[in-house]
């Protein structure tokens, strides 16, 4: 009796110990080959210290989704479960704004006003084609702040399956980015250079608005360099990054020395340079033509020393964005989208986090960049399609080009570099040279730093309609959205990233989909195999069993 009591007591103690350990020790196992359910360390660092609830409302919910978007719905839920497992302050809800017919239209209107535009889908399932409306968005709220998180990663020319695959790969970055904006205070400071006739603020307003969610932004002029270069250098060194957006007036030697020493002191920079003076707007005149000429910014030796050369040639390619022109006379004229080789659509085969899974980036009258051998590491970020040619300047550019059929054999220069990342230790361009003014603390070799050079200033230029800045990268004539804003933001995030957030973009996730056309074509065959065939086999087995039984036991 005592022995049984002892065994029962040991069993009870063991159960209590197991329950205690299981309640205090928690571990999730990710058995997927691509570790899709394992959060990046950067994502964990963003949320680990959050002490107030972040409430995420996901509107990607419903029962009539196409199978691809049901996959996106599941992946979103599983990812948020991973965030919640790391920090219980992450609370999420899935809401179907279209579920109640009585409030459907009102919900659509309210969400659209908040910038959550609906998406119309073509659903191909069971051999039938139908239409469905979804809201691929989430709202994240934290301490009276609310931000919009997009769940769809658009890319021009993709199928619905490719769209969902890109979106699934982008999910962790999208939520990590949103949580970072909500919880991380601004720390880094950006100087937008003025004084060399750079783009006016209204033409970079959308880009600056996007940057303002992450960083402090201020204009900075180099005009004081002429009178007090030491103070100018001291002031600019207070910024973590400088952006020069399409300067059109030459830099003086004094200004270049200030910028050079800024780089030597570890300052990051984003340069958007036009080596050729040519504007698309200048073609919309009675003559419909203008001359493209070399633009001398006095920066050739500046970039040459760092390892790049922007050549004063125009890249012309057969893979480009169209130009929209009014064709016809008077009231019968119509807008048409015509081939225009001077607006190259650039991409990259690199998996670098700046350009990984990036939409096409639209350029206008872009130049070509050569990379030069030195100790600085260089990464080509964007380049043209292989069918490209280079056109020297001066050159007449005419809208009559849209009426001509281009000769493909002339576009034989291959991929041309349009944007390049420089990283490492830079050597001063004024090393062993006479300097335009005396420096108090001269540096001829930099601390490790980064620089991005882009051979076109128009990639961050937004359209302006009735004095209102439009979304960067959106073509109001074709309705397409290019990857200009995302690329520009990724470039700045990479140059200034201290949380490693940008590295999440490099995560590769393989998403498998069912072939809907094959399903429709082979539906009856697989219904027979999975339903009828087992019944037939079961019947044959029963008949055979009864036959053998009767033969064996019945005399």
Secondary structure, DSSP 8 states (H G I E B T S, - for coil): -HHHHHHHHHHHHHHHHHHHHHHH--------TT-TTS--HHHHHHHTT--S-EEEEE----SS--HHHHHHHHHHHHHHHHHHHH-TTEEEEE--TTS-TTTHHHHHHHHHHTT---EEEEEEETTEEEEEEE--EEEEEETTEEEEEE-----TT--HHHHHHHHHHHHHHHHHHHHHHHHS----EEEEEESS----GGGSHHHHHHHTTTSEEEEEE-TTHHHHHHHHHHHHTT-SEEEEE---S---HHHHHHHHHHHHTT-EEEEE--SEE--GGGGSSSS-EEEEEE---S-HHHHHHHTEEEES-EEEESSB--EEEEESSGGG-EEEEE--TTSBEEB-----TTTTT---EE-SS--EEEE--SSSEEEEEEE--SSEEEE-SSEEEEGGGGGS---GGG--S---EEEEEEEE--B-TTTTS--SS--SS--SB--SEEEEEES-GGGG---EETTEE--TTB-TTT--B-SHHHHHHHHHHHHH-SS-GGGGGG---------HHHHHHTHHHHHIIIIIHHHHHHHHHHHHHHHHHHHHH--
